[in-house]
Amino acid sequence: STFNVPKRDEVSPANQTVFDNLEKALGFVPNLYATYAYSDNALVNYLNFANAKTSLKAKEKEVVNLAVSQVNNCEYCLAAHTAIG
């Protein structure tokens, strides 16, 4: 199966704002995040969850993300989390 990744002009105004913020923070909108934007709520809810307070430091969270990406054999995720880490 393939997924069509929505562009900024194909999502709700609220998600367009999130896209703009991601673009400023990361320099791009990851495809996974963009796909969440098909829903009016999923993208914001995911980002709130992913950025929730934790006892892990930012680098430690990226190590976990890298390990999960490796287990899932996701080259896209590995590249993204390597760059962020």
C-alpha positions in Angstrom: 0.0 0.0 0.0 1.0 3.6 -0.6 -0.1 6.6 1.3 -0.6 10.0 -0.2 1.1 12.5 2.0 -0.9 15.7 2.2 0.6 19.1 1.4 0.1 22.1 3.5 -2.8 23.4 1.4 -4.6 20.1 1.8 -5.0 20.2 5.6 -7.1 22.2 8.0 -6.0 25.7 8.9 -5.0 24.5 12.4 -2.8 21.8 10.9 -1.3 24.4 8.5 -0.1 26.3 11.5 1.4 23.1 12.9 3.1 22.5 9.5 4.5 26.0 9.7 5.9 25.5 13.2 7.4 22.1 12.2 9.0 23.8 9.2 10.5 26.4 11.4 11.7 23.9 14.1 12.9 21.1 11.8 13.3 22.6 8.4 10.7 20.2 7.0 7.5 18.4 7.9 8.1 14.7 8.4 5.8 12.5 6.2 4.5 10.7 9.2 3.4 14.0 10.8 1.9 15.2 7.6 -0.1 12.0 7.3 -1.5 12.5 10.8 -2.8 15.8 9.5 -5.6 14.1 7.6 -7.3 14.2 11.0 -8.1 17.5 12.5 -6.9 16.3 15.9 -4.4 13.4 15.5 -1.3 15.6 14.6 -1.7 17.9 17.6 -2.5 15.0 19.9 0.5 13.0 18.7 2.9 16.0 19.1 1.5 16.8 22.6 2.1 13.1 23.6 5.6 13.0 22.0 6.6 16.2 23.7 5.1 15.4 27.1 7.2 15.8 30.2 9.4 12.8 30.8 12.3 11.8 33.0 14.4 11.3 29.9 16.7 13.9 28.5 16.2 14.9 24.9 19.2 12.9 23.7 18.0 9.8 25.7 14.6 10.1 23.9 16.4 10.1 20.6 18.3 7.0 21.5 15.0 5.3 22.3 13.6 6.6 18.9 16.7 5.3 17.1 16.4 1.8 18.8 12.7 1.6 17.9 13.5 2.7 14.3 16.2 0.0 14.0 13.8 -2.7 15.4 11.2 -1.6 12.9 13.7 -1.5 10.1 12.5 2.0 9.1 15.3 3.7 7.1 13.3 7.0 7.0 13.0 7.1 10.8 16.6 6.1 11.3 17.7 9.0 9.1 15.4 11.5 10.8 16.3 10.5 14.3 20.0 10.4 13.5 19.8 13.9 12.2 17.8 15.1 15.2 20.0 13.3 17.7 
